């Protein structure tokens, strides 16, 4: 293994999203499209069992979540957390 490969592997987590984070984002977007309030979705066991409060805040900063939920709604939800 070359030094370049070792460095690339050591920092591969930067900028990448986990499958869990992807699934949670899809869940939040899908449930919101079904008409559920965001705060209620974030309190679901599916979300709380898989994410820390910090991860939920990071989830709300994702461009796809911001676009689907609306920036104003996301900002209001962040203040409630």
Secondary structure, 3 states (H helix, E strand, C coil): CCHHHHHHHHCCCCCCCCHHHHHHHHHHHHHHHCCCCHHHHHCCHHHHCCCCHHHHHHHCCCHHHHHHHCHHHHHHHHHHC
